[in-house]
Amino acid sequence: MALSEQERDAVESVPKQLYIAGVWRDAGGARTLAVEDPSTEETLCEVADATIEDAMSALDAACAVQTQWALTPPRDRGEILRRAFEEMIERTEELAILMTLEMGKPLPESRAEIAYAAEYLRWYSEEAVRISGEYAVAANGASRMLTLKQPVGPCILITPWNFPMAMGTRKVGPAIAAGCTMVVKPAKQTPLCMLALTEILEHAGLPGGVCNVITSSSSGSVMAPLIADPRTRKLSFTGSTEVGRKLIAQASEKVLRVSMELGGNAPFIVFDDADLDAAVDGALLAKMRNIGEACTSANRFLVHESVASEFAQRLAQRMGEMTVGRGTTEGVTVGPLIDQAAVDKVAELVGDAVDRGAKILTGGAPVGDNGHFFAPTVLVDVAPDARVLAEEIFGPVAPITTFTTEEEAIARANDTEYGLVAYFFTRDLNRAMRVIEGLHTGMVGVNQGMVSNPGAPFGGVKQSGYGREGGREGIDEYLSLKYAAINL
């Protein structure tokens, strides 16, 4: 399928090389990797495919300027981020088209992500000047205690394909604000957004070597030597728990500072006193945002038995009315999944649930002959041992089960190795407080289907990872605390 002029311009405007020490350059051996449009399975363009030597050059560049960058006035670091925020907002349409082409989400969602991503740059432009410490008198009065925060040092940042711009700014923003240099490795499926962000930071005046970006088809082999390098001080990764475990093991060899935002299995609880109109709206947002390809996506719907049938019918009607298609097409509300492997996994999970007795109210199968599309799906009568309730779906499937008591709902919501986010709907304030405190998750959405906010700490517990991104807490992930005892 031929690209429109606007789509072609968006792709052609982005650099396709590696960015190392402030210079755009080809990969060693001029190697390249193809970037695919998941809605057509056609190649959009090719970008540089970094070698291990390229990656080490990027780390060399980051280390070479770390001391100088750490001494840069906080206001100057903040102003760079502020200028980058402004350019990103100005280029919203171009960047949104680029995101939709390489990732697939509908254009309105891409525009929303650009706005969300840009807010991290603005937030951390303001946090850069608020890094503080303490000065206190010792209990015996004989000495003084001084605490200060300093940049961790060179960081390795690995970003996922599902939010290719926001996951970049959520890591790069606080690192720049804190005074850290970095090597960034975006997902091979969606490198173009990170390359566009890098160019924006360059335009904003970020010195060469502070943010180095390498694109690669082999993340594991290329990044392992950087993680093992004694000069590296921090590793931040967003992705699956399976990969996260391996990276944590690698990082443990050098006892690196680590931030991990990993998988999720979010419960969505609807109590008997819930506003069903609001609950259905919230369910659509929690489930269908980003085509269901989000770690925060509602993965299991736990609905009180007295309202389960009505809720399921309403949700199925709304999801069945959604329009599946190429994300740049007017009126499309559900784009393609990222690749064929994603479609196959979703189909496998639905098939397993049906084999165990689940009924399909809408959807249930791939759509179309070209592209990686799957119909929005609602399942009811889902067996407790169905894989769809235990595994991260990462697709537009809503499995619904029922419960009887509040205690049962909380227990089942917590019955998972994951603990990223949970959602629930109720009109009872006392119940809301009990459920908030009873859920074993890092985040909770109360009567709303989305929790992400640049001003709030994003992260989970259990095998959903540790560390926080966003909010005042996010910059602390890139700062080391130092204590000085002063004898007077």
C-alpha positions as CSV (number, residue, x, y, z in Angstrom):
1,M,0.0,0.0,0.0
2,A,1.5,3.3,-1.1
3,L,2.0,5.9,1.7
4,S,0.3,9.3,1.4
5,E,2.4,12.3,0.9
6,Q,2.0,13.3,4.5
7,E,2.9,9.8,5.7
8,R,6.0,9.7,3.4
9,D,7.1,13.1,4.6
10,A,6.8,11.9,8.3
11,V,9.0,8.9,7.6
12,E,11.6,10.7,5.4
13,S,12.0,13.5,7.9
14,V,13.5,11.2,10.6
15,P,17.2,10.4,10.8
16,K,17.9,6.7,10.2
17,Q,21.4,6.5,11.6
18,L,22.9,6.0,15.1
19,Y,23.5,9.0,17.2
20,I,26.8,8.9,19.1
21,A,28.7,11.8,20.6
22,G,26.5,14.3,18.9
23,V,27.1,12.8,15.4
24,W,24.6,10.9,13.2
25,R,26.6,8.0,11.8
26,D,26.1,4.6,10.0
27,A,26.4,1.3,11.9
28,G,29.5,-0.7,11.5
29,G,29.5,-2.5,8.2
30,A,26.6,-0.2,7.1
31,R,24.2,-2.8,8.5
32,T,20.5,-1.9,8.5
33,L,17.3,-3.3,9.8
34,A,13.8,-2.9,8.3
35,V,10.9,-1.1,10.1
36,E,7.5,-2.6,9.2
37,D,4.1,-1.1,9.1
38,P,2.0,-3.6,11.1
39,S,-1.2,-2.7,9.3
40,T,0.2,-3.7,5.9
41,E,3.3,-5.8,6.7
42,E,5.2,-3.6,4.3
43,T,8.6,-2.0,5.0
44,L,8.5,1.7,5.8
45,C,12.2,2.3,5.8
46,E,15.5,0.9,7.1
47,V,17.5,2.2,10.0
48,A,21.1,1.5,11.2
49,D,21.6,-1.9,12.9
50,A,24.2,-1.3,15.5
51,T,27.1,-3.7,16.3
52,I,28.7,-4.3,19.7
53,E,31.5,-1.9,18.7
54,D,28.9,0.8,18.0
55,A,27.3,0.2,21.4
56,M,30.7,0.5,23.1
57,S,31.4,3.7,21.2
58,A,28.1,5.1,22.5
59,L,29.0,4.2,26.1
60,D,32.5,5.8,25.6
61,A,30.8,9.0,24.5
62,A,28.4,9.0,27.5
63,C,31.3,8.4,29.9
64,A,33.5,11.1,28.3
65,V,31.1,13.9,29.1
66,Q,29.5,12.6,32.4
67,T,31.6,14.8,34.7
68,Q,31.0,17.9,32.6
69,W,27.3,17.3,32.2
70,A,26.8,16.7,35.9
71,L,28.4,20.2,36.5
72,T,26.0,21.9,34.1
73,P,23.7,24.2,36.0
74,P,20.3,22.6,36.7
75,R,18.5,25.6,35.1
76,D,20.4,25.0,31.9
77,R,19.4,21.3,31.9
78,G,15.8,22.3,32.6
79,E,15.7,24.8,29.7
80,I,16.9,22.2,27.3
81,L,14.0,19.9,28.3
82,R,11.6,22.8,28.1
83,R,12.7,23.7,24.5
84,A,12.4,20.0,23.6
85,F,8.8,20.0,25.0
86,E,7.8,23.0,22.9
87,E,9.2,21.5,19.7
88,M,7.5,18.2,20.4
89,I,4.1,19.9,20.8
90,E,4.7,21.9,17.6
91,R,5.4,18.7,15.7
92,T,2.5,16.7,17.2
93,E,0.8,15.8,13.9
94,E,4.0,14.7,12.1
95,L,5.2,12.7,15.2
96,A,1.7,11.1,15.6
97,I,1.7,9.9,12.0
98,L,5.1,8.5,12.5
99,M,4.0,6.6,15.6
100,T,0.9,5.2,13.9
101,L,2.9,4.0,10.9
102,E,5.5,2.1,12.9
103,M,3.4,0.9,15.9
104,G,-0.2,0.8,14.5
105,K,-2.3,2.6,17.1
106,P,-5.1,4.8,15.7
107,L,-4.0,8.4,15.0
108,P,-6.0,10.0,17.8
109,E,-4.2,7.8,20.3
110,S,-0.9,8.7,18.8
111,R,-1.7,12.3,19.2
112,A,-2.6,11.7,22.8
113,E,0.7,9.9,23.4
114,I,2.7,12.7,21.9
115,A,1.0,15.1,24.4
116,Y,1.6,12.6,27.2
117,A,5.2,12.1,26.3
118,A,5.9,15.8,26.0
119,E,4.6,16.4,29.5
120,Y,7.5,14.3,30.9
121,L,9.9,16.7,29.3
122,R,8.0,19.7,30.8
123,W,7.7,18.0,34.2
124,Y,11.4,17.2,34.5
125,S,12.4,20.6,33.1
126,E,10.8,21.9,36.3
127,E,12.2,19.1,38.6
128,A,15.8,19.8,37.5
129,V,16.0,22.8,39.8
130,R,14.3,21.1,42.7
131,I,17.0,18.5,43.6
132,S,17.6,19.1,47.3
133,G,19.3,17.8,50.4
134,E,19.3,18.4,54.1
135,Y,21.5,20.0,56.8
136,A,20.9,18.9,60.4
137,V,22.4,19.1,63.8
138,A,23.5,15.7,65.3
139,A,21.6,14.6,68.4
140,N,24.6,15.3,70.6
141,G,25.1,18.8,69.1
142,A,28.8,18.1,68.4
143,S,28.6,17.7,64.6
144,R,26.5,18.4,61.6
145,M,24.9,16.0,59.1
146,L,24.8,17.0,55.4
147,T,23.0,15.0,52.8
148,L,23.1,15.8,49.1
149,K,22.0,14.1,45.9
150,Q,24.3,13.7,42.9
151,P,23.8,12.1,39.4
152,V,24.1,8.3,39.4
153,G,26.3,8.4,36.3
154,P,26.2,6.8,32.8
155,C,22.8,5.0,32.3
156,I,21.6,2.3,29.9
157,L,18.0,2.9,29.0
158,I,16.0,0.2,27.1
159,T,12.6,1.2,25.8
160,P,9.6,-0.9,24.5
161,W,7.7,-0.8,21.3
162,N,4.2,-0.2,22.6
163,F,4.6,3.4,23.8
164,P,7.6,4.4,21.6
165,M,7.7,8.1,22.5
166,A,6.4,8.2,26.0
167,M,8.6,5.5,27.3
168,G,11.5,7.4,25.8
169,T,10.7,10.7,27.5
170,R,9.8,9.0,30.8
171,K,13.4,7.7,31.0
172,V,15.4,10.4,29.1
173,G,13.7,13.3,30.8
174,P,14.6,12.6,34.4
175,A,18.1,11.4,33.4
176,I,18.8,14.7,31.7
177,A,17.3,16.7,34.6
178,A,19.4,14.8,37.1
179,G,22.7,15.3,35.2
180,C,23.2,11.8,33.9
181,T,24.5,10.8,30.5
182,M,23.0,7.8,28.7
183,V,22.9,5.2,26.0
184,V,19.3,4.6,24.8
185,K,18.2,1.4,22.9
186,P,14.7,1.6,21.5
187,A,12.8,-1.5,20.4
188,K,13.7,-2.8,17.0
189,Q,10.0,-2.7,15.9
190,T,9.6,1.1,16.6
191,P,12.9,2.9,16.4
192,L,11.6,5.9,14.5
193,C,10.0,7.8,17.4
194,M,13.2,7.6,19.5
195,L,15.2,8.8,16.6
196,A,12.8,11.7,16.2
197,L,13.0,12.5,19.9
198,T,16.8,12.5,19.7
199,E,16.7,15.0,16.9
200,I,14.4,17.2,18.9
201,L,16.8,17.1,21.9
202,E,19.7,18.0,19.5
203,H,17.7,21.0,18.3
204,A,17.0,22.0,21.9
205,G,20.8,22.2,22.6
206,L,21.6,19.0,24.4
207,P,25.4,18.6,24.2
208,G,26.8,15.7,22.2
209,G,27.5,12.6,24.2
210,V,24.8,13.2,26.8
211,C,22.1,11.1,25.0
212,N,23.4,8.5,22.6
213,V,21.0,6.3,20.7
214,I,21.6,3.0,19.1
215,T,19.1,1.0,17.1
216,S,19.7,-2.8,16.8
217,S,18.1,-6.0,15.7
218,S,19.8,-7.9,18.5
219,S,19.2,-6.2,21.8
220,G,20.6,-8.9,24.0
221,S,24.0,-9.3,22.4
222,V,24.5,-5.6,21.8
223,M,23.5,-4.4,25.2
224,A,25.1,-7.2,27.4
225,P,28.7,-5.7,27.1
226,L,27.4,-2.3,28.2
227,I,25.6,-3.8,31.2
228,A,28.8,-5.6,32.1
229,D,31.0,-2.6,31.7
230,P,32.4,-1.2,35.0
231,R,31.7,2.4,33.9
232,T,27.9,1.8,33.7
233,R,26.1,2.9,36.8
234,K,22.4,2.3,36.1
235,L,20.1,0.1,33.9
236,S,16.4,1.1,33.3
237,F,14.2,-1.3,31.3
238,T,10.5,-1.4,30.3
239,G,9.3,-4.7,28.9
240,S,8.3,-8.2,29.8
241,T,9.0,-9.8,33.2
242,E,10.8,-12.7,31.4
243,V,13.4,-10.3,29.8
244,G,13.5,-8.2,33.0
245,R,14.6,-11.2,35.1
246,K,17.5,-11.8,32.7
247,L,18.6,-8.2,32.7
248,I,18.4,-8.1,36.5
249,A,20.7,-11.1,36.6
250,Q,23.2,-9.4,34.3
251,A,23.1,-6.2,36.2
252,S,23.7,-8.0,39.5
253,E,27.2,-8.9,38.4
254,K,28.2,-5.2,38.7
255,V,25.6,-4.4,41.3
256,L,24.0,-1.7,39.0
257,R,21.3,0.6,40.1
258,V,18.2,-0.9,38.4
259,S,14.7,0.3,37.5
260,M,12.4,-2.3,36.1
261,E,8.9,-1.6,34.7
262,L,7.7,-5.1,33.8
263,G,4.6,-7.1,33.0
264,G,1.1,-6.8,34.4
265,N,-2.1,-8.8,34.9
266,A,-4.4,-5.9,35.9
267,P,-7.7,-6.8,37.5
268,F,-10.7,-4.7,36.7
269,I,-13.3,-5.1,39.5
270,V,-16.9,-4.0,39.2
271,F,-18.8,-4.0,42.5
272,D,-22.6,-4.3,42.7
273,D,-23.0,-0.6,43.6
274,A,-20.9,0.6,40.7
275,D,-22.2,3.2,38.2
276,L,-22.4,0.7,35.2
277,D,-22.3,3.5,32.6
278,A,-19.0,4.8,34.1
279,A,-17.7,1.2,34.6
280,V,-18.2,0.3,30.9
281,D,-16.6,3.6,29.8
282,G,-13.7,2.9,32.2
283,A,-13.4,-0.7,31.0
284,L,-13.1,0.4,27.3
285,L,-10.3,2.8,28.3
286,A,-8.5,0.3,30.5
287,K,-8.8,-2.5,28.0
288,M,-8.7,-0.9,24.5
289,R,-6.2,1.9,25.0
290,N,-3.3,1.1,22.8
291,I,-5.2,-1.9,21.3
292,G,-4.8,-3.7,24.6
293,E,-1.0,-3.7,24.1
294,A,-0.1,-2.1,27.4
295,C,1.3,-3.4,30.7
296,T,-1.5,-1.4,32.4
297,S,-4.3,-3.0,30.2
298,A,-7.2,-4.5,32.1
299,N,-6.4,-8.2,31.8
300,R,-9.1,-9.8,34.0
301,F,-12.6,-8.5,34.6
302,L,-14.0,-9.5,38.0
303,V,-17.7,-8.5,38.1
304,H,-20.2,-8.9,40.9
305,E,-22.6,-11.7,40.0
306,S,-25.6,-9.4,40.3
307,V,-24.5,-7.1,37.5
308,A,-22.2,-9.4,35.5
309,S,-24.7,-10.2,32.7
310,E,-25.6,-6.6,32.1
311,F,-22.0,-5.4,32.2
312,A,-20.9,-8.1,29.8
313,Q,-23.6,-7.3,27.3
314,R,-22.9,-3.6,27.4
315,L,-19.2,-4.1,27.1
316,A,-19.6,-6.5,24.2
317,Q,-21.9,-4.1,22.3
318,R,-19.5,-1.2,22.7
319,M,-16.4,-3.3,21.7
320,G,-18.3,-4.9,18.8
321,E,-19.1,-1.5,17.4
322,M,-15.4,-0.5,17.3
323,T,-13.9,-0.1,13.8
324,V,-10.8,-2.2,13.1
325,G,-8.3,-0.9,10.4
326,R,-5.2,1.0,9.5
327,G,-4.5,3.6,12.2
328,T,-4.2,6.5,9.8
329,T,-7.6,5.9,8.4
330,E,-10.4,8.3,9.5
331,G,-12.8,6.7,12.0
332,V,-10.6,3.7,12.9
333,T,-10.6,3.0,16.6
334,V,-8.7,-0.3,16.7
335,G,-5.4,-0.7,14.9
336,P,-3.2,-3.8,14.3
337,L,-1.2,-5.7,16.8
338,I,2.5,-5.3,16.5
339,D,3.3,-8.5,14.6
340,Q,2.0,-11.9,13.6
341,A,3.5,-13.5,16.8
342,A,1.2,-11.2,18.8
343,V,-1.8,-12.2,16.8
344,D,-1.0,-15.9,17.2
345,K,-0.6,-15.5,21.0
346,V,-4.0,-13.7,21.4
347,A,-5.7,-16.3,19.2
348,E,-4.1,-19.1,21.3
349,L,-5.3,-17.6,24.6
350,V,-8.9,-17.2,23.2
351,G,-8.8,-20.7,21.9
352,D,-7.7,-22.1,25.2
353,A,-10.5,-20.2,27.0
354,V,-13.1,-21.5,24.6
355,D,-11.8,-25.0,24.9
356,R,-12.4,-24.7,28.7
357,G,-16.0,-23.6,28.3
358,A,-15.9,-19.8,27.7
359,K,-18.4,-18.2,25.4
360,I,-17.6,-15.5,22.9
361,L,-20.0,-12.5,23.0
362,T,-18.2,-10.6,20.3
363,G,-15.0,-11.0,18.2
364,G,-12.8,-14.0,18.9
365,A,-10.7,-14.2,15.8
366,P,-8.1,-12.4,13.6
367,V,-9.5,-9.9,11.0
368,G,-8.5,-9.3,7.4
369,D,-6.0,-10.9,5.0
370,N,-3.2,-8.3,5.4
371,G,-1.9,-6.8,8.5
372,H,-1.9,-8.0,12.1
373,F,-5.5,-7.4,13.1
374,F,-7.6,-9.1,15.8
375,A,-11.2,-8.3,16.5
376,P,-12.1,-6.8,19.9
377,T,-13.3,-9.7,21.9
378,V,-15.4,-10.3,25.1
379,L,-15.5,-13.7,26.8
380,V,-17.8,-14.9,29.5
381,D,-18.0,-18.1,31.6
382,V,-14.3,-18.1,31.6
383,A,-12.9,-21.1,33.6
384,P,-10.6,-20.3,36.6
385,D,-7.8,-22.3,35.0
386,A,-7.9,-20.6,31.6
387,R,-4.6,-19.2,30.5
388,V,-6.2,-15.9,29.5
389,L,-6.7,-15.1,33.3
390,A,-3.0,-15.9,34.2
391,E,-1.0,-14.6,31.3
392,E,-0.6,-11.1,30.0
393,I,-2.9,-10.9,26.9
394,F,-1.4,-7.8,25.2
395,G,-4.4,-7.7,22.8
396,P,-8.1,-6.6,22.6
397,V,-9.6,-9.4,24.7
398,A,-11.7,-8.9,27.8
399,P,-12.3,-12.1,29.8
400,I,-15.1,-11.8,32.4
401,T,-15.6,-13.8,35.6
402,T,-17.9,-13.2,38.5
403,F,-17.5,-12.9,42.3
404,T,-19.8,-12.7,45.3
405,T,-18.1,-10.9,48.2
406,E,-15.6,-8.0,48.5
407,E,-13.1,-10.3,50.2
408,E,-13.3,-12.8,47.3
409,A,-12.8,-10.0,44.7
410,I,-9.7,-8.7,46.5
411,A,-8.2,-12.2,47.0
412,R,-8.7,-13.1,43.4
413,A,-7.3,-9.8,42.2
414,N,-4.2,-10.5,44.2
415,D,-3.8,-14.1,43.0
416,T,-1.1,-13.4,40.5
417,E,2.7,-13.0,40.4
418,Y,2.2,-9.5,39.0
419,G,1.4,-6.3,40.8
420,L,1.4,-3.3,38.5
421,V,-2.1,-1.8,38.5
422,A,-5.6,-2.6,39.5
423,Y,-8.9,-0.8,38.7
424,F,-12.2,-0.9,40.5
425,F,-15.6,0.8,40.4
426,T,-17.8,1.4,43.5
427,R,-19.8,4.3,45.0
428,D,-19.0,3.3,48.6
429,L,-16.2,5.4,50.0
430,N,-15.5,3.1,52.9
431,R,-15.2,0.1,50.5
432,A,-13.0,2.1,48.2
433,M,-10.5,2.7,51.0
434,R,-10.6,-0.9,52.1
435,V,-9.9,-2.1,48.5
436,I,-7.2,0.4,47.9
437,E,-5.3,-0.8,51.0
438,G,-6.1,-4.5,50.2
439,L,-4.8,-4.6,46.6
440,H,-1.2,-5.8,46.1
441,T,-0.3,-3.4,43.3
442,G,1.8,-0.3,42.9
443,M,-1.0,1.7,41.4
444,V,-4.8,1.7,41.7
445,G,-7.5,3.3,39.5
446,V,-10.6,4.2,41.5
447,N,-13.7,4.8,39.3
448,Q,-11.4,5.5,36.3
449,G,-9.8,3.4,33.6
450,M,-6.4,5.1,33.3
451,V,-3.8,5.9,35.9
452,S,-0.8,7.2,33.9
453,N,0.2,10.8,34.7
454,P,3.6,12.4,34.4
455,G,3.2,14.0,37.8
456,A,2.6,10.6,39.5
457,P,5.0,7.7,40.4
458,F,4.4,4.9,37.9
459,G,5.5,1.4,38.9
460,G,4.6,-1.9,40.4
461,V,5.4,-4.5,43.1
462,K,6.0,-8.3,43.0
463,Q,7.1,-9.4,39.5
464,S,5.9,-6.2,37.9
465,G,9.2,-4.7,38.8
466,Y,10.6,-2.0,41.1
467,G,11.5,1.6,41.0
468,R,9.2,4.4,39.9
469,E,9.0,6.6,36.8
470,G,7.2,10.0,36.8
471,G,6.4,12.3,39.6
472,R,8.9,13.7,42.1
473,E,10.0,10.1,42.8
474,G,11.1,9.6,39.1
475,I,14.2,11.8,39.3
476,D,15.4,10.1,42.4
477,E,16.0,6.9,40.3
478,Y,18.8,8.9,38.7
479,L,20.3,10.4,41.8
480,S,22.6,8.9,44.5
481,L,22.3,10.0,48.1
482,K,25.5,11.1,49.8
483,Y,25.9,11.8,53.6
484,A,28.7,13.9,55.0
485,A,29.5,14.1,58.7
486,I,31.0,17.4,59.6
487,N,33.0,17.8,62.8
488,L,32.7,21.4,64.2
